[in-house]
């Protein structure tokens, strides 16, 4: 009874949350001052004459999101993909509940409602004269994240559902200077780098006594949204009813005021009337967490409005050898890797010693050097030791050791070392106590040593899910884990004619390898190849997006790659489409096309995602099983002669994911098996092992 009461209370809580949101949406809709209908997935904002095109949200497969509370799954698609035929008799949005498919709508209706973009679906009858509806609310986000789709809490008896979708397409055009800014500045007095990027993930509002409000953003413009239709590029915006005024254009990075030593951001308005500029002053604040709020300090002088923001990010004495992931907020601490010397040899037989944040006395490196090349006669410093762990918007946390020995006497360039720390998805025993996979030299030329460390100390609490439920077969879970390779990378076919090579891994970063210096943590990489060496490495994306499954096809996307040469405000990305092919084994990726020079599409035929063959014929005459899907015959008399299966008439099935043949048969045994009606059952699994003697395993019950 107690658990039943808890469930009832939980559902009441969920229901009240959904009702509150519904009331809020209905109330704001009633007060709407600007309502614009979209056409062909395009809508224009008449305030600034900005066109928003959402056609890129169309998917080859349906989008899929699971409710965290109920586990129910929503499927939908928006906009028409010209490459895919559209079946108007099939719903474009539906809900799977307890094996039942509930239609939520056939055609999405796009509207701009006072700054809120919304796709609305109307579906089958829900009762009491109403219909099921689904509203997909698009929210401006300058960064793709793994959680870009979210279902708000709901109860099983409600008819209206809401999904929030974070997407850059709901943002006004991003100024070029703010597309890939790092939001950092270095304090020249103590060499500390201030990084304010964790504050850049949302708008920050300050209410004023007259009922108006300021909306601020750091390092990115104010995010366009409901009742926040600020002028393009505004970093500070004043909202008074339906009036929006630019109080300062966003700037890429903070700076240190040399006269006062304060960390500041100065923003100048483009407004033609008056001079409403803004100044944000950041002060060190020791409050826990990053969720601090700015405070309005009033008008300073005739033109500048000042804001004070207390935050730990403005403190100079941060912990050494640690850094916060600006996207997720996870704190990485690499102190366990310090106080030891790492000796490693590159593929060209050069030997290096290095330390992490601190170099122990046992090192043979020159004094204060964090890394060096050593030989029998001497050591050459490759950069001064530093304990400031850094993290950019993409890539892996890294240490940078600068000002090593002179590398090029003509130009005066000096050696530097970059240590990049990558999440180890196949951790060694004791990884949390500081044990690491041996570091790998990936580059040791052009005056730079690049080393990749794999360690669990920089892994996120929740890694990318490498499986998903099949949209077409509701109870089937498709798992790509057998394709994850922690020893080598896959090289795709298709770029040889252009001198390019493509390296991929599945649901994890690339395995460090000599000569491949894509950014640490990347899961896909392009490099030009001159026949000897890989050069000009380009990052094509990182492994932080979940899978989408439909039928015998699986889509895996890697986002946040390097800036696209054809469109600098767009980042390179990768989509890998896995197809079931029983004869392919693990298979090999193949480059299909590069869309608009920015999006790489790979095809990967593999047996791993094929559903099991539940019934494979057994031929007693030659003691073999025949898999018609692959055309293979498997003789059992030589493989399992110890068990003598040939006269047992076993039933057989094939598990492509495990690369295994499963046999099941029974034999009478009245003496030992009286508790099972005198029958002894054998379940035998034969696993493919082409590089070693065939594994055999038998389980009897």
N, C-alpha and C positions, 0 to 999 in steps of 0.2 A: 504493500500500500504506500509505503514511504516513497519508493522510486516512482510510483505512478503520480503521486502528488508533485514530485520534483519535475517530472515531464510536463504536467499540466501547467505548473508555474512558468517553466521555460517557454512553453508555447504561448502563454499569455504575454510574456515579455516580448517575444518575437512579434506577436500580433500587434502590440501597442507601438512598437518601433515602426512597423509597416504602415499602420494607420496614421501615425504622426507624419511620416514622410508624404503619404498620400494627401493629407490635409494641407501640408506645406505647398506641395506642387499645385493643388487645386486653387489655393489662395493666391499664389503668385501668378497663376494663369489668369485669374479673374482680374488682377491688377495690371495685366500686360499692356505696355505702351507700344511695343514693336513686335509684330507677328508677320513673318515672311515664310511662304511655302517654297520648298525646294523643287527643282525640276531636274530629272536625270542625275540625281545624286549630287547636285550642285545648288548652292544657295549664295546669294549676295547680300552682304550687310550694307544697307543704304546709308548708314552714318558715315562710313569711311570709304565706301565703294570698294570694299575688299571681297573677293570671291573665294568661297571655301568649296573645295572639290573633294568629295569623300569616295570617289570611285575606287581609290586604292584599298578601301576597306573590304572590297569584294574578295572572296576566298575561293580557291579551287574546290575546297571542301567546306562544309558548314563550320562556323565558329562554335566552340563548345566551352561551356563553363558550368561548374558544379557548385551548388549551394553548400556552403560550409555547415549550415545548421541541419539540413534535412538529407543531404547527399543526393538530392534530385538533380537531374542534368537538363540543361537548357541548350538547344541547338537553334542556330539562326544564321541567316546570311542577309546582307544588305547590298544594294547596287547589283547590276547585272554584269557579270564577267563576259566580255564579248567572245572569249575563247570557249565558253561552256554553254551548251544548250540549256534554255530555261524551260522547266516543266511547270506550267501555270496551275496544274491540277494538284501538285504536291505542295504542302505548306512550306513557306520560307522560314517559319519559326515554330518550334514545338517544344513541349516539355515531356520528359520521360519520368513517369511516376509509377512505381510498383509494376513495371512491365507494360504500362499503358501509355500510348502516345497521344498527348493532348495537343490539339492544334491551337496555336497562339496567333496565327496569321499567315496570309498568303502574299501580301504586298506591303512593304514598308512605306510609311508616309513621313517625309522629311520636313521638319519645320525649324525655323529660328525664332525662339520665343524670348524676347528681352535678353538676348545673349546666350541662351541655352539652346544647343543643338540637340534634336531629339528625333529618333526613328520610332514610329508608333505602328504596332500591329494590332489587328482585331481578328479574333479567332472564333472557335466554335462556341455554342451556347454554354453558359456556366450556371444557369439557374436564375430564377426570379426575374426573368426577362433580360438579363445582362449577358455579356459575352466575355470570354477570356481575352485579356489584352496584355501586351508586352511593350513597355517603353524602354528604349535603349538611349540613355543619356550620355552624350559625348562630352568629355571633360578635357580641356587643354592640358597637355603634358608635353614638355619639351624632351623628355626622355622616355624611350620604350622601357617598360619594366615587365618582369615575369607576371605580375599581378595586374595586367592592364584591363582585365575584365572582372567585375565583382557583382555578385547578386546580393541585393539587400535582403535582410531577414524577412521571411514570410510564413504564413500558416497554410496548412493543406486546404483549408476551405475558402481561401480568398481567390478572387478572379483576376486581379490586376498585379502584374509583376514588373519589377524595375531592375535593370542592369546598368551599372556605370562602366563606361569604356574610356580609359585614358588614352589619348592619341594626339600626336603633334598636328594632325590634320584639323583639329578644332582650335588651333592657335592662329593668331595673325602671323603674317610672314616674319620670320626671325631675322633681324639685321645681321649681315655677314660677320661683323666683328664679334657677335655674341653666339655664333653657331657652335664653336668648339672652345670657348674660353675656359680657363681653369679656375678662375675666381681666386687667385692666389697673389700674394706679394711677399717679397723677402725683406726682412728687416736687416739692413746692412750692419747694424751694431753687433748683433749676436748671431747672425746667419740663420735666424729662425724664419720659416716660411709659414705665413698665415694662410689658412685655407677656409674660405667661407662658403664653399660649395654646398655643405650640408644644409645651409639656410635657404638654398635656392629652389627647394622642391615645392613651394606653395606660395600663395599670396598671404600677406599679413595685413590685417585690418586694424585701424585705430579709430574708434568712434569719437565724435566731437560733440560738444554741448548743444550746438544748433541743429543736431540731427543729421548732419553730413558726416562723412567719414573719409579718412585717408586709406588708400590701398597701396602697400609697398611690395616690392620684389627685389631680391638681391641677385645681381649678375645676369639675370634674365628679365625680360619685360614682364609687367603684370599680366597674368594669364587671363585671356579673354574668357568671359563666362557669364552666367546668369546675373543680371543687375551689376555687372562689372565690365561694361563695354568701353574700356579705356582707350584713348588714342593709341595708335600703333607705336611701339617702342617705349612706352612710358614705363619708367622704373618706380615713379611715385605718381599717384593719380588721386585727385579729389573727386568724390562722388557725392552729388547733392540731388537726390531724387533721380531724375532721368538725365541730369547734366553730368558730363564727364570732362575733367580738365587735366591736361598734362602739367604736372608739377616737377618734371625732370625726366629726361631720357635715361634709360638704363645704361650703365657702363659695364665693361667686361670684367674688370678686376678692381679690388680695393687698392688704396695706396696709403703709405705712411706719411703723414704731414711732418715735414722736416722741422718745422718751427715749434711744434707742440709734442711731436712723437706719437700723436694719436692715429689710430687706424680709422680711415674715413673713406666714404664714397661720395663724390660730388656729382650731382646730376643737374644738368641745365635743360630748361624747358624749350620746346619748339613753339610754344604758344606765341601768337602775334600780339596778344594784349598783356600788358604788365610784364613782370619778370618773376614768375613764381618758380624759382629754383629751389633745390633741396640739398641738404647735407645730412648724411647719416654718420654718426660717430659711434664706433664700436668700442666698448670697454670690457675689460676682463671681468667675467662673472662666474662665480664658483657654484652656481646652482646645478643640481644634477640634471643630466640630459641636455638636449639641444632645443627643446620646445620653449624657447624664451620669446618674448614679444617686445617690439620696439615701443618707445614712449615719445609722444610729441612734446617738444620743448618750446615751441612757439616760433614766432618770426624773429630772425636775427638780422638787424640792419633793415634795409628796405625791400630786399628781394629774396632772401634765403630762409626757408623753413627748415628748422633743425630737429633731428630725431636722435634719440639716444637708445642704443641697443646693447644690453649687457649679455655676454655670451662667453662660455668657456673657450670658444674658438678664437677669441681675441686675447687669450692668455699666452704669455711667452714661455712659461716654464712647463710645457707639456711633458708627459713622460717620454723618456728616450726609448728608441727602438719599438715604438708603437704608433698606430695610426688608425683613424676611423674611416671606414668605407663610406664615401660621401653619398652613395646611392642607397645603401641599406642601413647605415648607422652602426654596423657591426664594428667592434673595436678589435684590431689585431695587435697582439703583443708577441714580439719575436725575441724576448729576453732569454728564453730557453735555448736559443741557438747561439747566443753570445758566449764569450770566454772559452772559445776553442778555435783551433786552427784547422782549416779545411785544405787538404792537399788534393789537387786534381790535375789530370793530364788530358790535354786536348787530343783530337784525332791526329793532329800533325806532330804529336809527341813532344809538345812543349809543356813544362810543368809550372803550375801556379800554386801559390798559397794565398789564402784570404781569410778574413774574419767577418763576423756579422756584428756591426755596431761597436765592437771592441776587439782589439787584436791582443792576444795573450803574449806574455813574455817569451814563450817558446817559439814564436814565429821567427823565421829567418828574413822577414821583410825589413826594409829600412825603417828607421824610427818614424812613427806616426803614419806609416803607410797601411791602408786597409787591405790592399791587394798588391801582389808583386809576382813577377816571373823569376823563378829561381833556376840556377844551374850549379854545377860543381864549383864554379869560381866566384860567382857574384849573384846578386839579386837586384832587380830593377823595379822601383816603385811605380805602381799603376794607378795611384790616386790616394789622397789623404783620407784616413778613417773618418767616418761620420756616423752619428747615431740617430739622425733624423730620417725616420721612415716616411716615405711619401706615397701619395695615391692620387691619381688623376681621375678624370671622369670615366675613362675606360682603361682596361689593362689590369695589371697586377700591382700590388704594393711593391715598392722598390727602394733600394739604397743607391745613392750616387756618390762615388768617390772621385773627386776632381783633383786637378793640379798634380799629376804624377810626373815621372821623368819626361824629359823632352823626347817627343816622338818624331817630329819632323823639324830638323834644324833650319830648313829654309823658311818655313812659315812660323816656326816657334810653337807649333801645336804640342800639347802635352797629353800624355796618356790619361784616360779616365776609365773607371770601372762601373758598370751598372749591374747590380744584383737584383733579379726579379724573382719574387716568391709566388709560386703557383700552387693552387689547391691540389693536394694529392688524393685522388679519388679511389685509389687502391692502397690504403695506408699500411705502412709497415707496423709490426707489433711495437707498442710503446711510443707511437707517434705523438701522443699528447704530452709525453714527458721530454720531448725535444729530439727524439730520433727522427732522422730524415733520410730520404732516398739520397744517395750521393749526388752532389751538385754536378751540373753538366755545362761545359763551355759550349756556347752556341755560336760565338763570334769572337775572333781575336785578331782583328785587322783594322786598318784605317784609324789607328790611335784609340781604339776602344775595345775593352774586354767586356763581353756580355755573358753572364752566368745565370742559368735558371735553377732555382731551388724548388723542389716539390716537398710540401709539408702540409699537414692537416691544420697547422696553426693559422692558416689564412683561408680556411674553408668556411663558407656560410653555414649557419645552422641547418638550413634546408637546401640541399642541392637540387639541380634540375631533375625533374621526374623523367625517367627514361622509359616510361610506359604510359598507356592510357587505355580507357575502355573504347571498344569499337562502337562507332556511331550506328552501324548497320546491324551488328549482332550484339545486343545490349549486354549480355553477360560475359562477353569475351574480352579478356584483358590482353592487349598486345604489348609485348615487352622487347625492347631493343638491347637489353643488358648484354646478351651474348656477343653483340658487336662492339661493346666497349673494350678498347685495347689499351692496357697500361704499359705495354712494352714497345709498341711501334705505332706509327701513324699510317693511315691509308693514303695512297696517292691516286688521284682520279685520272682517268683517261680523258682525252679531248683537247688538251692544250699543246700537244707536242708540235703541231705544225707551226705554231706561233712562238715557239721557244719558251713556253710557260709551263710551270708545274703547279699543281694544286694539291695541298695536303689537308686532310680532314681527320677528325676523330668524332666519336659518337658520344654525346651527352657528357663530355669532359674536355678539358683543355688538351691541346696538342702535347704529345710526349716530347720533352726537350731533345733536340738532335743537333749535332754540329752542323753549322752552315745555314741553319734556318732560324733567323732572328726576328720572327714576327713578335708582336708585343706579348709579354707573358700573360697567360690565361686565355689566349685566343684559341678557338676551336677549328677555325678554317683560315688558310693562308695561301696567298698566291706569290710565286717568285718567278723571275725570269731565269733562264738557264742557258749558259753559254757552252754547254757540253761538258763543263768541268765543275763549275761552282754555281750555286743558287745565289742570286743577287736581287736587289730592289724588292725586298719582301713587303707584302701588303696584307694587312689584317682584314679578313672578310667577315668577322663576327665572333661573338663570345657565347658560351653555352649556358644561357640563362632563360630560355623560353621553352615551355612545355610542348608536348607533342599533340597533334591532332590526328585522329584515326577515323577512316571511313572505308568500309568494305575491306579490300585487300591492299589499301594504300595508306601509308603513314607519312605525314609531313612534319619535318623538323626544321625550325628556323633559328638561325644565329643572327643577332642584330648588333648594332653599335660598333661596326668596323671603322676603318679609316675613312676620312672624308672622301666622297666620290669626286674624281677629277672632273666629270661632266657637270656636276651640281654640288658645289662645295658645302651647301647647307644640308645636304643629305649624306648620311653615312652608308658605307657599303654594307650589304647584308647577304645572307646565304639561305637558300631553301634546298633541303635534300628530300626528294620524294622516294620513299622506299616502296617497292612493289613486290608482291609475292611471286616467286618463281621457284618451284620445288627443286629444279635441277641446278640452281645457281650456287648452292652452298652459302657461305658468308657473302659472296658477291663482291663487286668492286664498283665504286661510284664513277659516274661518267658525266662530264660537263655537257649540258644541253644548250644553254644560251646565257648571255649576259644582257639582261634587260636594261635598256637605256644607259648602259655602261656602269650601272650602280648595283644591280641585284643579280647574284649568281644563282643559277638553277642547276641542280645535279639530279641525275636519275640513278637509283641504286636498286637493282634487281637482286633479291636475296631470299633464301628459303627460311630464314630465321622468323619472319613474320607470318609465314603460311600457317593456317589452322591445321591441327593434327589430322593425319589420315587415320580415321577410327577403325577402319576394317581393311586390312591388307591380306589378300588370299595366301593361304598356305598350301603348297603342293606336296602331298605326302610322298609321291612317287620319287622325287629327287630331293626331298627334305629341304625345300627352299621356300622363301616368301618372295612374292613379286609385287613391287610398287609400280603400278601403271603410270603414276604421275611423273616418275623419273625414268621409267623403263629399266630399273635395276632389279636383278635377282640376287638374293642373299642366301647362300647355302649355310645351313645350320649344323650339318653333321660334323664338319671339321672344326667349326668355331665353338660349339657347345657340346662336344661329344661326351664330356664328363656327365652331363645331365641327361643324355639320351633323349632329346626332345622329339625325335623323328616319328616315333610311334605314339606320341601323346596327343596329336592333333591340336596343337596350340592355336589360340587366336592371337592375331598380331595387329599392332598399330604402329604408326610412325610419328614421333615428336620432332618436328623440324627445328624448333627452338633449341632443344638440347642435342640435336643431331643423334637421336637414339631410336632404336627399334625395341618396342615393348612386347613381350610374349607373356601369355597367361595360359596355364593349363593345370589340371588336377590329376592326382593319382590316388587310388585307394590305399588306406593305411589304417586298418581297424585297430591295430595294437596301440599306436602312439597318438592317434587322433580321434579318440572316441568322443571328445567334447565338440568336434566339428562333424559329427555324423560319419566318422570313419573316412574322411576325405582330407588329403593333404594338398594345399594350394601352392603353386609356384608362380611368382611374378619375376620375370627375368628381363633385365635391361641390358641391351648391347649398345655400347657407345662408340661412335666413330672416333678413332684415334690414328690418323694416317702417319704420324711421325713416331709412333711407338707401338709396341705390341698391343693388340686389341684388348681393351679393358673388358672384363667380364664381371658382372655382379648378379647375384641371385638372392632373392629374399623369399623365404618359405614361411608359411603360416599354417 
